[in-house]
Amino acid sequence: MKLNNGRAIPCPGFGTFKTPDGDICIDAVREAIAAGYEHIDTAAVYGNERSVGEGIRQSGKRREELFVTSKVWNTERGYDKTLRACEKSLQDLGLDYLDLYLIHWPANEMQFGAVAAGINLDTWKAMERLADEGLVRSIGLSNFYPSHMAPVLATANIAPAVDQIEYHPGLLQEETVALCQEHNILVEAWSPLGRGKLLEDSTIVDIAAAHGKTPAHVLLRFCEQNGVLPLVKSVHADRIRENLNFSDFDLSPDEMARICALPQARYGSHPDTAAF
Ligand SMILES: NC(=O)c1ccc[n+]([C@@H]2O[C@H](COP(=O)([O-])OP(=O)(O)OC[C@H]3O[C@@H](n4cnc5c(N)ncnc54)[C@H](OP(=O)(O)O)[C@@H]3O)[C@@H](O)[C@H]2O)c1
């Protein structure tokens, strides 16, 4: 896929949330890259950046063949702390640049009252500096809904390239997706499998059977057909490989409509009420 700054971003991304630090993470990342993933998604708060970096080194790939994302955690918001947080992530990963750096969650009004937007703008200024200095190639947002995004869009010198949000059948985030499309911001889907729970949904299972594909393929292809880049996590080699093979079939308009009609579901926190 393409970002609004002209850079390419490989689809899908390989997720590492809840992937335990140490050998499990090192093996999963190395396995994923060997299977063909070129895009790894991590975050300082996942506590596994050292292992992600080791998995990348063990893969034997050259740095420029891979696309690596990390995120500044909520305790590090603000200008100076964000600059330091990025340095720490680079050090832990053992990399000299990130392909994409994201604000992990917006400061929200429930926690920060009237200064929430100002905190997000200070953090964004630091993100722009990191991009100017070449420490990160692209910068973006995560879990920003339109109300959080508006002040950034109004004042940014560098437009966000990405908004990474919870996205899957049952949570299609129409307003956020529409705003992102208007500004040519790529939407990335976290928990595209509904943390694994949607794999058992009977509609998904039926559609998968009709195509001779797996439920994971249907959920990932659903994102892709909607122009959304899925990030998918597994620590099992067979699933890691399975989750790559979803681009060789098309969901029909009727199948897309049946998937869109699945009941509402949210597996993570809402950015307006997240208190962490
Ligand atoms: N920005 C944010 O706030 C945010 C929040 C959440 C996630 N993310 C990112 O998005 C990535 C993906 O989201 P996620 O990890 O929450 O959920 P997910 O990818 O929707 O689902 C992962 C779960 O599904 C299982 N699974 C994966 N492939 C499978 C398959 N083919 N068959 C059966 N089970 C399968 C995994 O188990 P095993 O590992 O045991 O195989 C794991 O329990 C994260 O890893 C992270 O990088 C970002």
Ligand as a Chemical Component Dictionary entry (heavy atoms), coordinates in Angstrom:
data_LIG
# 
_chem_comp.id                   LIG 
_chem_comp.type                 NON-POLYMER 
_chem_comp.pdbx_formal_charge   0 
_chem_comp.three_letter_code    LIG 
# 
loop_
_chem_comp_atom.comp_id 
_chem_comp_atom.atom_id 
_chem_comp_atom.alt_atom_id 
_chem_comp_atom.type_symbol 
_chem_comp_atom.charge 
_chem_comp_atom.model_Cartn_x 
_chem_comp_atom.model_Cartn_y 
_chem_comp_atom.model_Cartn_z 
_chem_comp_atom.pdbx_ordinal 
LIG N1  N1  N 0  -2.350 0.499   18.430 1  
LIG C1  C1  C 0  -2.950 -0.220  19.345 2  
LIG O1  O1  O 0  -3.478 0.306   20.341 3  
LIG C2  C2  C 0  -3.001 -1.698  19.197 4  
LIG C3  C3  C 0  -3.835 -2.461  20.030 5  
LIG C4  C4  C 0  -3.870 -3.832  19.834 6  
LIG C5  C5  C 0  -3.095 -4.415  18.856 7  
LIG N2  N2  N 1  -2.275 -3.668  18.063 8  
LIG C6  C6  C 0  -1.420 -4.269  17.007 9  
LIG O2  O2  O 0  -2.237 -5.062  16.149 10 
LIG C7  C7  C 0  -1.769 -6.406  16.161 11 
LIG C8  C8  C 0  -2.909 -7.377  15.948 12 
LIG O3  O3  O 0  -3.908 -7.262  16.933 13 
LIG P1  P1  P 0  -4.118 -8.357  18.108 14 
LIG O4  O4  O 0  -2.828 -9.031  18.402 15 
LIG O5  O5  O -1 -4.828 -7.666  19.216 16 
LIG O6  O6  O 0  -5.175 -9.383  17.533 17 
LIG P2  P2  P 0  -5.421 -10.286 16.232 18 
LIG O7  O7  O 0  -4.260 -10.268 15.317 19 
LIG O8  O8  O 0  -6.771 -9.918  15.729 20 
LIG O9  O9  O 0  -5.552 -11.728 16.880 21 
LIG C9  C9  C 0  -4.471 -12.369 17.499 22 
LIG C10 C10 C 0  -5.007 -13.625 18.191 23 
LIG O10 O10 O 0  -5.517 -14.547 17.216 24 
LIG C11 C11 C 0  -4.774 -15.767 17.274 25 
LIG N3  N3  N 0  -4.558 -16.178 15.871 26 
LIG C12 C12 C 0  -3.817 -15.527 14.933 27 
LIG N4  N4  N 0  -3.899 -16.136 13.736 28 
LIG C13 C13 C 0  -4.692 -17.210 13.916 29 
LIG C14 C14 C 0  -5.139 -18.227 13.056 30 
LIG N5  N5  N 0  -4.797 -18.252 11.770 31 
LIG N6  N6  N 0  -5.959 -19.193 13.553 32 
LIG C15 C15 C 0  -6.329 -19.172 14.854 33 
LIG N7  N7  N 0  -5.934 -18.216 15.732 34 
LIG C16 C16 C 0  -5.118 -17.247 15.268 35 
LIG C17 C17 C 0  -3.494 -15.451 18.003 36 
LIG O11 O11 O 0  -3.064 -16.555 18.758 37 
LIG P3  P3  P 0  -1.551 -17.137 18.700 38 
LIG O12 O12 O 0  -0.604 -15.994 18.830 39 
LIG O13 O13 O 0  -1.536 -18.055 19.887 40 
LIG O14 O14 O 0  -1.435 -17.849 17.397 41 
LIG C18 C18 C 0  -3.949 -14.341 18.963 42 
LIG O15 O15 O 0  -4.583 -14.894 20.106 43 
LIG C19 C19 C 0  -1.093 -6.503  17.534 44 
LIG O16 O16 O 0  -0.305 -7.643  17.689 45 
LIG C20 C20 C 0  -0.359 -5.191  17.602 46 
LIG O17 O17 O 0  0.817  -5.223  16.839 47 
LIG C21 C21 C 0  -2.226 -2.312  18.221 48 
# 
loop_
_chem_comp_bond.comp_id 
_chem_comp_bond.atom_id_1 
_chem_comp_bond.atom_id_2 
_chem_comp_bond.value_order 
_chem_comp_bond.pdbx_ordinal 
LIG N1  C1  SING 1  
LIG C1  O1  DOUB 2  
LIG C1  C2  SING 3  
LIG C2  C3  SING 4  
LIG C2  C21 DOUB 5  
LIG C3  C4  DOUB 6  
LIG C4  C5  SING 7  
LIG C5  N2  DOUB 8  
LIG N2  C6  SING 9  
LIG N2  C21 SING 10 
LIG C6  O2  SING 11 
LIG C6  C20 SING 12 
LIG O2  C7  SING 13 
LIG C7  C8  SING 14 
LIG C7  C19 SING 15 
LIG C8  O3  SING 16 
LIG O3  P1  SING 17 
LIG P1  O4  DOUB 18 
LIG P1  O5  SING 19 
LIG P1  O6  SING 20 
LIG O6  P2  SING 21 
LIG P2  O7  DOUB 22 
LIG P2  O8  SING 23 
LIG P2  O9  SING 24 
LIG O9  C9  SING 25 
LIG C9  C10 SING 26 
LIG C10 O10 SING 27 
LIG C10 C18 SING 28 
LIG O10 C11 SING 29 
LIG C11 N3  SING 30 
LIG C11 C17 SING 31 
LIG N3  C12 SING 32 
LIG N3  C16 SING 33 
LIG C12 N4  DOUB 34 
LIG N4  C13 SING 35 
LIG C13 C14 SING 36 
LIG C13 C16 DOUB 37 
LIG C14 N5  SING 38 
LIG C14 N6  DOUB 39 
LIG N6  C15 SING 40 
LIG C15 N7  DOUB 41 
LIG N7  C16 SING 42 
LIG C17 O11 SING 43 
LIG C17 C18 SING 44 
LIG O11 P3  SING 45 
LIG P3  O12 DOUB 46 
LIG P3  O13 SING 47 
LIG P3  O14 SING 48 
LIG C18 O15 SING 49 
LIG C19 O16 SING 50 
LIG C19 C20 SING 51 
LIG C20 O17 SING 52 
# 
